[in-house]
Structures are given as structure tokens and as C-alpha cells.
Amino acid sequence: MAEKIIMLACSAGMSTSLLVSKMQKAAEADGLDYKIFATSSADIDHQLAADPHPDVLMLGPQVRYMANDVKKKTDKVGIPMDIINMSDYGMMNGEKVLQAARALLNDK
């Protein structure tokens, strides 16, 4: 089982798929055993109720309008949530997004 689970959520879960693979490569290069996956924003509730649920949720910039509602849900289950930096997302910078997720996990 992975040490940490990072969930990325966007409109359909498709645009974050490339970012997931880049983050996974960065995690492996750093010797981290992380499960990183992308899903649609419609699947957030299901994933938060799953066992095990994600340790951190990163929202794609295109669904930033959902941040307040999603934050309430992640607070209920006790996991950190943030919006992926638009520049890092646009450049598909897996290393930077991984660093942001690790900062939320206090796993620097």
C-alpha cells in the first residue's frame, strides 16, 4: 500500500492525467511511495468516502470555483486541499505540483 495518496480533481479527470504521470515520475525519482491519481470533480464525494481516502486533494485551476464547497468536505474528513498553481498546471510541471502536495502533507 502506498505511503500517501494524492488525488487531483478537474472537470472530467482527463486533463490531469498527464500531470499525474509526471508527478508519479517525480515521486519515484525522490524515492517516494505515493499513489497519485486523477478523477472528475463529480467523483470527489465518492473518493473522500473511500477507504482509504486520499491524504491530500489538489483541484485543477479550471474548477477553482468549487474550492469553498470542496474545502468544507475535505475539512470534514481531515485532509488538506488546495488549488494547483495555474502556471505549474499549464506547464504540466509534475515536480512543482508534487512539492505543493507534499507541503500540504507536511512531508517536505
Chimera marker file (.cmm) of the C-alpha trace (Angstrom):
<marker_set name="trace">
<marker id="1" x="0.000" y="0.000" z="0.000" r="1" g="1" b="0" radius="0.5"/>
<marker id="2" x="1.232" y="3.479" z="-0.875" r="1" g="1" b="0" radius="0.5"/>
<marker id="3" x="2.619" y="5.673" z="1.876" r="1" g="1" b="0" radius="0.5"/>
<marker id="4" x="0.496" y="8.649" z="0.753" r="1" g="1" b="0" radius="0.5"/>
<marker id="5" x="-2.405" y="9.087" z="-1.657" r="1" g="1" b="0" radius="0.5"/>
<marker id="6" x="-2.669" y="12.279" z="-3.707" r="1" g="1" b="0" radius="0.5"/>
<marker id="7" x="-5.885" y="12.960" z="-5.616" r="1" g="1" b="0" radius="0.5"/>
<marker id="8" x="-6.113" y="15.515" z="-8.412" r="1" g="1" b="0" radius="0.5"/>
<marker id="9" x="-9.596" y="16.595" z="-9.467" r="1" g="1" b="0" radius="0.5"/>
<marker id="10" x="-10.619" y="18.543" z="-12.559" r="1" g="1" b="0" radius="0.5"/>
<marker id="11" x="-13.695" y="18.812" z="-14.746" r="1" g="1" b="0" radius="0.5"/>
<marker id="12" x="-13.506" y="15.318" z="-16.224" r="1" g="1" b="0" radius="0.5"/>
<marker id="13" x="-10.245" y="13.950" z="-14.822" r="1" g="1" b="0" radius="0.5"/>
<marker id="14" x="-8.744" y="13.827" z="-18.304" r="1" g="1" b="0" radius="0.5"/>
<marker id="15" x="-6.555" y="16.925" z="-18.400" r="1" g="1" b="0" radius="0.5"/>
<marker id="16" x="-4.846" y="15.983" z="-15.139" r="1" g="1" b="0" radius="0.5"/>
<marker id="17" x="-3.863" y="12.504" z="-16.370" r="1" g="1" b="0" radius="0.5"/>
<marker id="18" x="-0.613" y="13.710" z="-17.956" r="1" g="1" b="0" radius="0.5"/>
<marker id="19" x="0.167" y="15.682" z="-14.810" r="1" g="1" b="0" radius="0.5"/>
<marker id="20" x="-0.364" y="12.524" z="-12.736" r="1" g="1" b="0" radius="0.5"/>
<marker id="21" x="2.227" y="10.596" z="-14.747" r="1" g="1" b="0" radius="0.5"/>
<marker id="22" x="4.736" y="13.446" z="-14.401" r="1" g="1" b="0" radius="0.5"/>
<marker id="23" x="4.088" y="13.663" z="-10.658" r="1" g="1" b="0" radius="0.5"/>
<marker id="24" x="4.472" y="9.891" z="-10.309" r="1" g="1" b="0" radius="0.5"/>
<marker id="25" x="7.839" y="10.012" z="-12.098" r="1" g="1" b="0" radius="0.5"/>
<marker id="26" x="8.958" y="12.853" z="-9.813" r="1" g="1" b="0" radius="0.5"/>
<marker id="27" x="7.840" y="10.913" z="-6.729" r="1" g="1" b="0" radius="0.5"/>
<marker id="28" x="9.698" y="7.785" z="-7.872" r="1" g="1" b="0" radius="0.5"/>
<marker id="29" x="12.831" y="9.862" z="-8.563" r="1" g="1" b="0" radius="0.5"/>
<marker id="30" x="12.583" y="11.167" z="-4.971" r="1" g="1" b="0" radius="0.5"/>
<marker id="31" x="12.129" y="7.612" z="-3.631" r="1" g="1" b="0" radius="0.5"/>
<marker id="32" x="8.546" y="8.257" z="-2.518" r="1" g="1" b="0" radius="0.5"/>
<marker id="33" x="5.869" y="5.557" z="-2.448" r="1" g="1" b="0" radius="0.5"/>
<marker id="34" x="2.885" y="7.682" z="-3.429" r="1" g="1" b="0" radius="0.5"/>
<marker id="35" x="-0.313" y="6.733" z="-5.190" r="1" g="1" b="0" radius="0.5"/>
<marker id="36" x="-1.291" y="9.674" z="-7.389" r="1" g="1" b="0" radius="0.5"/>
<marker id="37" x="-4.491" y="9.651" z="-9.407" r="1" g="1" b="0" radius="0.5"/>
<marker id="38" x="-6.839" y="11.959" z="-11.262" r="1" g="1" b="0" radius="0.5"/>
<marker id="39" x="-10.600" y="11.979" z="-11.136" r="1" g="1" b="0" radius="0.5"/>
<marker id="40" x="-13.511" y="14.158" z="-12.138" r="1" g="1" b="0" radius="0.5"/>
<marker id="41" x="-14.863" y="16.777" z="-9.777" r="1" g="1" b="0" radius="0.5"/>
<marker id="42" x="-18.131" y="14.797" z="-9.740" r="1" g="1" b="0" radius="0.5"/>
<marker id="43" x="-16.243" y="11.885" z="-8.114" r="1" g="1" b="0" radius="0.5"/>
<marker id="44" x="-14.819" y="13.871" z="-5.175" r="1" g="1" b="0" radius="0.5"/>
<marker id="45" x="-17.514" y="12.829" z="-2.668" r="1" g="1" b="0" radius="0.5"/>
<marker id="46" x="-17.079" y="9.161" z="-3.557" r="1" g="1" b="0" radius="0.5"/>
<marker id="47" x="-13.295" y="9.330" z="-3.200" r="1" g="1" b="0" radius="0.5"/>
<marker id="48" x="-13.487" y="11.146" z="0.146" r="1" g="1" b="0" radius="0.5"/>
<marker id="49" x="-15.767" y="8.382" z="1.460" r="1" g="1" b="0" radius="0.5"/>
<marker id="50" x="-13.495" y="5.606" z="0.161" r="1" g="1" b="0" radius="0.5"/>
<marker id="51" x="-11.301" y="3.508" z="2.410" r="1" g="1" b="0" radius="0.5"/>
<marker id="52" x="-8.576" y="4.501" z="2.268" r="1" g="1" b="0" radius="0.5"/>
<marker id="53" x="-9.400" y="8.042" z="1.244" r="1" g="1" b="0" radius="0.5"/>
<marker id="54" x="-6.804" y="10.404" z="-0.262" r="1" g="1" b="0" radius="0.5"/>
<marker id="55" x="-4.335" y="12.111" z="2.054" r="1" g="1" b="0" radius="0.5"/>
<marker id="56" x="-4.499" y="15.333" z="0.032" r="1" g="1" b="0" radius="0.5"/>
<marker id="57" x="-6.718" y="16.772" z="-2.709" r="1" g="1" b="0" radius="0.5"/>
<marker id="58" x="-5.433" y="19.135" z="-5.374" r="1" g="1" b="0" radius="0.5"/>
<marker id="59" x="-8.049" y="20.892" z="-7.536" r="1" g="1" b="0" radius="0.5"/>
<marker id="60" x="-7.331" y="21.750" z="-11.144" r="1" g="1" b="0" radius="0.5"/>
<marker id="61" x="-7.426" y="25.500" z="-11.807" r="1" g="1" b="0" radius="0.5"/>
<marker id="62" x="-10.431" y="25.113" z="-14.129" r="1" g="1" b="0" radius="0.5"/>
<marker id="63" x="-12.592" y="24.020" z="-11.154" r="1" g="1" b="0" radius="0.5"/>
<marker id="64" x="-11.283" y="26.592" z="-8.684" r="1" g="1" b="0" radius="0.5"/>
<marker id="65" x="-14.844" y="27.928" z="-8.392" r="1" g="1" b="0" radius="0.5"/>
<marker id="66" x="-15.621" y="24.747" z="-6.387" r="1" g="1" b="0" radius="0.5"/>
<marker id="67" x="-12.866" y="25.358" z="-3.829" r="1" g="1" b="0" radius="0.5"/>
<marker id="68" x="-15.037" y="26.629" z="-0.956" r="1" g="1" b="0" radius="0.5"/>
<marker id="69" x="-17.501" y="23.731" z="-1.179" r="1" g="1" b="0" radius="0.5"/>
<marker id="70" x="-14.754" y="21.146" z="-1.599" r="1" g="1" b="0" radius="0.5"/>
<marker id="71" x="-12.790" y="22.630" z="1.329" r="1" g="1" b="0" radius="0.5"/>
<marker id="72" x="-15.773" y="22.070" z="3.623" r="1" g="1" b="0" radius="0.5"/>
<marker id="73" x="-15.869" y="18.422" z="2.547" r="1" g="1" b="0" radius="0.5"/>
<marker id="74" x="-12.128" y="17.849" z="2.962" r="1" g="1" b="0" radius="0.5"/>
<marker id="75" x="-12.184" y="19.560" z="6.366" r="1" g="1" b="0" radius="0.5"/>
<marker id="76" x="-14.857" y="17.071" z="7.480" r="1" g="1" b="0" radius="0.5"/>
<marker id="77" x="-12.600" y="14.121" z="6.689" r="1" g="1" b="0" radius="0.5"/>
<marker id="78" x="-9.457" y="15.912" z="7.872" r="1" g="1" b="0" radius="0.5"/>
<marker id="79" x="-7.437" y="16.168" z="4.677" r="1" g="1" b="0" radius="0.5"/>
<marker id="80" x="-5.752" y="19.255" z="3.208" r="1" g="1" b="0" radius="0.5"/>
<marker id="81" x="-6.919" y="20.717" z="-0.103" r="1" g="1" b="0" radius="0.5"/>
<marker id="82" x="-5.540" y="23.370" z="-2.409" r="1" g="1" b="0" radius="0.5"/>
<marker id="83" x="-5.792" y="24.577" z="-5.988" r="1" g="1" b="0" radius="0.5"/>
<marker id="84" x="-2.991" y="23.605" z="-8.360" r="1" g="1" b="0" radius="0.5"/>
<marker id="85" x="-0.958" y="26.629" z="-9.409" r="1" g="1" b="0" radius="0.5"/>
<marker id="86" x="-2.177" y="27.650" z="-12.870" r="1" g="1" b="0" radius="0.5"/>
<marker id="87" x="1.333" y="28.099" z="-14.277" r="1" g="1" b="0" radius="0.5"/>
<marker id="88" x="2.505" y="24.707" z="-12.962" r="1" g="1" b="0" radius="0.5"/>
<marker id="89" x="-0.663" y="23.130" z="-14.326" r="1" g="1" b="0" radius="0.5"/>
<marker id="90" x="-0.267" y="24.749" z="-17.735" r="1" g="1" b="0" radius="0.5"/>
<marker id="91" x="3.373" y="23.673" z="-17.958" r="1" g="1" b="0" radius="0.5"/>
<marker id="92" x="2.479" y="20.200" z="-16.613" r="1" g="1" b="0" radius="0.5"/>
<marker id="93" x="5.227" y="20.654" z="-14.017" r="1" g="1" b="0" radius="0.5"/>
<marker id="94" x="4.801" y="17.438" z="-12.044" r="1" g="1" b="0" radius="0.5"/>
<marker id="95" x="7.724" y="18.194" z="-9.732" r="1" g="1" b="0" radius="0.5"/>
<marker id="96" x="6.271" y="21.551" z="-8.617" r="1" g="1" b="0" radius="0.5"/>
<marker id="97" x="2.752" y="20.168" z="-8.110" r="1" g="1" b="0" radius="0.5"/>
<marker id="98" x="4.210" y="17.246" z="-6.154" r="1" g="1" b="0" radius="0.5"/>
<marker id="99" x="6.136" y="19.721" z="-3.988" r="1" g="1" b="0" radius="0.5"/>
<marker id="100" x="2.914" y="21.647" z="-3.341" r="1" g="1" b="0" radius="0.5"/>
<marker id="101" x="1.093" y="18.454" z="-2.326" r="1" g="1" b="0" radius="0.5"/>
<marker id="102" x="3.984" y="17.420" z="-0.077" r="1" g="1" b="0" radius="0.5"/>
<marker id="103" x="3.923" y="20.861" z="1.585" r="1" g="1" b="0" radius="0.5"/>
<marker id="104" x="0.227" y="20.361" z="2.369" r="1" g="1" b="0" radius="0.5"/>
<marker id="105" x="1.102" y="16.968" z="3.851" r="1" g="1" b="0" radius="0.5"/>
<marker id="106" x="3.983" y="18.474" z="5.842" r="1" g="1" b="0" radius="0.5"/>
<marker id="107" x="6.155" y="15.909" z="4.033" r="1" g="1" b="0" radius="0.5"/>
<marker id="108" x="8.924" y="18.129" z="2.703" r="1" g="1" b="0" radius="0.5"/>
<link id1="1" id2="2" r="1" g="1" b="0" radius="0.2"/>
<link id1="2" id2="3" r="1" g="1" b="0" radius="0.2"/>
<link id1="3" id2="4" r="1" g="1" b="0" radius="0.2"/>
<link id1="4" id2="5" r="1" g="1" b="0" radius="0.2"/>
<link id1="5" id2="6" r="1" g="1" b="0" radius="0.2"/>
<link id1="6" id2="7" r="1" g="1" b="0" radius="0.2"/>
<link id1="7" id2="8" r="1" g="1" b="0" radius="0.2"/>
<link id1="8" id2="9" r="1" g="1" b="0" radius="0.2"/>
<link id1="9" id2="10" r="1" g="1" b="0" radius="0.2"/>
<link id1="10" id2="11" r="1" g="1" b="0" radius="0.2"/>
<link id1="11" id2="12" r="1" g="1" b="0" radius="0.2"/>
<link id1="12" id2="13" r="1" g="1" b="0" radius="0.2"/>
<link id1="13" id2="14" r="1" g="1" b="0" radius="0.2"/>
<link id1="14" id2="15" r="1" g="1" b="0" radius="0.2"/>
<link id1="15" id2="16" r="1" g="1" b="0" radius="0.2"/>
<link id1="16" id2="17" r="1" g="1" b="0" radius="0.2"/>
<link id1="17" id2="18" r="1" g="1" b="0" radius="0.2"/>
<link id1="18" id2="19" r="1" g="1" b="0" radius="0.2"/>
<link id1="19" id2="20" r="1" g="1" b="0" radius="0.2"/>
<link id1="20" id2="21" r="1" g="1" b="0" radius="0.2"/>
<link id1="21" id2="22" r="1" g="1" b="0" radius="0.2"/>
<link id1="22" id2="23" r="1" g="1" b="0" radius="0.2"/>
<link id1="23" id2="24" r="1" g="1" b="0" radius="0.2"/>
<link id1="24" id2="25" r="1" g="1" b="0" radius="0.2"/>
<link id1="25" id2="26" r="1" g="1" b="0" radius="0.2"/>
<link id1="26" id2="27" r="1" g="1" b="0" radius="0.2"/>
<link id1="27" id2="28" r="1" g="1" b="0" radius="0.2"/>
<link id1="28" id2="29" r="1" g="1" b="0" radius="0.2"/>
<link id1="29" id2="30" r="1" g="1" b="0" radius="0.2"/>
<link id1="30" id2="31" r="1" g="1" b="0" radius="0.2"/>
<link id1="31" id2="32" r="1" g="1" b="0" radius="0.2"/>
<link id1="32" id2="33" r="1" g="1" b="0" radius="0.2"/>
<link id1="33" id2="34" r="1" g="1" b="0" radius="0.2"/>
<link id1="34" id2="35" r="1" g="1" b="0" radius="0.2"/>
<link id1="35" id2="36" r="1" g="1" b="0" radius="0.2"/>
<link id1="36" id2="37" r="1" g="1" b="0" radius="0.2"/>
<link id1="37" id2="38" r="1" g="1" b="0" radius="0.2"/>
<link id1="38" id2="39" r="1" g="1" b="0" radius="0.2"/>
<link id1="39" id2="40" r="1" g="1" b="0" radius="0.2"/>
<link id1="40" id2="41" r="1" g="1" b="0" radius="0.2"/>
<link id1="41" id2="42" r="1" g="1" b="0" radius="0.2"/>
<link id1="42" id2="43" r="1" g="1" b="0" radius="0.2"/>
<link id1="43" id2="44" r="1" g="1" b="0" radius="0.2"/>
<link id1="44" id2="45" r="1" g="1" b="0" radius="0.2"/>
<link id1="45" id2="46" r="1" g="1" b="0" radius="0.2"/>
<link id1="46" id2="47" r="1" g="1" b="0" radius="0.2"/>
<link id1="47" id2="48" r="1" g="1" b="0" radius="0.2"/>
<link id1="48" id2="49" r="1" g="1" b="0" radius="0.2"/>
<link id1="49" id2="50" r="1" g="1" b="0" radius="0.2"/>
<link id1="50" id2="51" r="1" g="1" b="0" radius="0.2"/>
<link id1="51" id2="52" r="1" g="1" b="0" radius="0.2"/>
<link id1="52" id2="53" r="1" g="1" b="0" radius="0.2"/>
<link id1="53" id2="54" r="1" g="1" b="0" radius="0.2"/>
<link id1="54" id2="55" r="1" g="1" b="0" radius="0.2"/>
<link id1="55" id2="56" r="1" g="1" b="0" radius="0.2"/>
<link id1="56" id2="57" r="1" g="1" b="0" radius="0.2"/>
<link id1="57" id2="58" r="1" g="1" b="0" radius="0.2"/>
<link id1="58" id2="59" r="1" g="1" b="0" radius="0.2"/>
<link id1="59" id2="60" r="1" g="1" b="0" radius="0.2"/>
<link id1="60" id2="61" r="1" g="1" b="0" radius="0.2"/>
<link id1="61" id2="62" r="1" g="1" b="0" radius="0.2"/>
<link id1="62" id2="63" r="1" g="1" b="0" radius="0.2"/>
<link id1="63" id2="64" r="1" g="1" b="0" radius="0.2"/>
<link id1="64" id2="65" r="1" g="1" b="0" radius="0.2"/>
<link id1="65" id2="66" r="1" g="1" b="0" radius="0.2"/>
<link id1="66" id2="67" r="1" g="1" b="0" radius="0.2"/>
<link id1="67" id2="68" r="1" g="1" b="0" radius="0.2"/>
<link id1="68" id2="69" r="1" g="1" b="0" radius="0.2"/>
<link id1="69" id2="70" r="1" g="1" b="0" radius="0.2"/>
<link id1="70" id2="71" r="1" g="1" b="0" radius="0.2"/>
<link id1="71" id2="72" r="1" g="1" b="0" radius="0.2"/>
<link id1="72" id2="73" r="1" g="1" b="0" radius="0.2"/>
<link id1="73" id2="74" r="1" g="1" b="0" radius="0.2"/>
<link id1="74" id2="75" r="1" g="1" b="0" radius="0.2"/>
<link id1="75" id2="76" r="1" g="1" b="0" radius="0.2"/>
<link id1="76" id2="77" r="1" g="1" b="0" radius="0.2"/>
<link id1="77" id2="78" r="1" g="1" b="0" radius="0.2"/>
<link id1="78" id2="79" r="1" g="1" b="0" radius="0.2"/>
<link id1="79" id2="80" r="1" g="1" b="0" radius="0.2"/>
<link id1="80" id2="81" r="1" g="1" b="0" radius="0.2"/>
<link id1="81" id2="82" r="1" g="1" b="0" radius="0.2"/>
<link id1="82" id2="83" r="1" g="1" b="0" radius="0.2"/>
<link id1="83" id2="84" r="1" g="1" b="0" radius="0.2"/>
<link id1="84" id2="85" r="1" g="1" b="0" radius="0.2"/>
<link id1="85" id2="86" r="1" g="1" b="0" radius="0.2"/>
<link id1="86" id2="87" r="1" g="1" b="0" radius="0.2"/>
<link id1="87" id2="88" r="1" g="1" b="0" radius="0.2"/>
<link id1="88" id2="89" r="1" g="1" b="0" radius="0.2"/>
<link id1="89" id2="90" r="1" g="1" b="0" radius="0.2"/>
<link id1="90" id2="91" r="1" g="1" b="0" radius="0.2"/>
<link id1="91" id2="92" r="1" g="1" b="0" radius="0.2"/>
<link id1="92" id2="93" r="1" g="1" b="0" radius="0.2"/>
<link id1="93" id2="94" r="1" g="1" b="0" radius="0.2"/>
<link id1="94" id2="95" r="1" g="1" b="0" radius="0.2"/>
<link id1="95" id2="96" r="1" g="1" b="0" radius="0.2"/>
<link id1="96" id2="97" r="1" g="1" b="0" radius="0.2"/>
<link id1="97" id2="98" r="1" g="1" b="0" radius="0.2"/>
<link id1="98" id2="99" r="1" g="1" b="0" radius="0.2"/>
<link id1="99" id2="100" r="1" g="1" b="0" radius="0.2"/>
<link id1="100" id2="101" r="1" g="1" b="0" radius="0.2"/>
<link id1="101" id2="102" r="1" g="1" b="0" radius="0.2"/>
<link id1="102" id2="103" r="1" g="1" b="0" radius="0.2"/>
<link id1="103" id2="104" r="1" g="1" b="0" radius="0.2"/>
<link id1="104" id2="105" r="1" g="1" b="0" radius="0.2"/>
<link id1="105" id2="106" r="1" g="1" b="0" radius="0.2"/>
<link id1="106" id2="107" r="1" g="1" b="0" radius="0.2"/>
<link id1="107" id2="108" r="1" g="1" b="0" radius="0.2"/>
</marker_set>
